[in-house]
Amino acid sequence: MTDLHAIRDGLVVTAFWEAKPAEVDEVAGILRKFLPQAQREAGVKAFQIHQSLTEPQKFFFYEVFRDETAFAEHQQTEHFKTLIAGQALPKLAKRERTQHRFV
């Protein structure tokens, strides 16, 4: 379990994805492969991906990185480039990302 005090100084990134209707199962499968790899990155303090129960084409990401550099490094990993940029993104109808700080 993540200690909320340990992640307090991190950079929080949220993402909302909506898969194309015919791609929902494929996107979910890609994310199941991607998630454990992202969680093991040195600069990742917390990383979770959720799929909506009522709208299964919608996915919510909650990510906490050590800092902006760790977030940039995350996007340069082989698993991000291959699974996310290469495979998942073309299957999406919509993608939004925002960055946050703890209050």
N, C-alpha and C positions, 0 to 999 in steps of 0.2 A: 504494500500500500504506500502511496506517495505521501510524504510528510509535507503538509502545506507550508510550514515554516522554511523548509529546505528549498522550495521553489519561489518564494516570495520576491526575490530579486531578479527573477528571470524575465525573459521576453516571452510574452504569451502571444501565440498565433492561433487564430481560429479560421477555419475554412468551411465553406458550405458548398457541397457538390450536388448536382442533379444529373444523374445518368440519363442518356437517351433511353427511351422505353425498351428497346430490344437489347440493351447492353447492361441491364441491372445486374444480372448474375455474374457476368464477366467482370464488371467493375468490382463487385464484392469479392470475387476470387483473387483479383490482383491485389486488393487492399489486405486480404488475409496473408498473402505472401510478403507484402511490404512492411506491415506493422511491426513484426518482431525485429526486423532489421533496423528500422528507424528507432525503436525503443533501446537498442544496444549502442547507439551512437554516443560518443563521449560527451558531447555538448548538450544532450537531451536530458532534461530533468523529468519530464512527463510527456507522454504521447499516447493519445487514445483516439480511436475512430469509432463512430457510432452510426448505425443505420436506422432510419425512422421505422417505427412499427406500423404506422398508418400510411406512410408514403415511402415504400421501400426503395424508390429511385433516389431518395435524398439521403445524403451522408453528411455528418458533422464531425469535424476534426478539432480536437483540443490539444494544443502542443505548447510545451514550455521549454524554451532553450536557455542555456546559460547566459547568452547575450546575442547581439546582432551578428557577431562573427560566427557563432555556432549555427545560427539559422542559415547564413550564407554557405557554410560548409555542408550543411544538410542537403542543400539543393545541388551540390556538386558530387554527392556520393553516387556510386555506380547504381545502387538500388533505386535511388530517386530518378536518375536519368533513364534507366531502363524501364522500370515498372510504372512510374508516374508520368514522366514526360513522354516516354516512348509508347506506352501501352494504354494507360488509363485516360489521359487528357483527351485524346481523339474520340473517346466514347462518351464524353460529357456534353450535355445540353447547356450547362451553366456551371460556373466556378467563381466563387468570391472568397477573398482572403482579407483579413484585417489583423493588425498588430495592436497589442495592448500592454499596459503596465499594471501591476497591482496597485491598489489605492492605499 
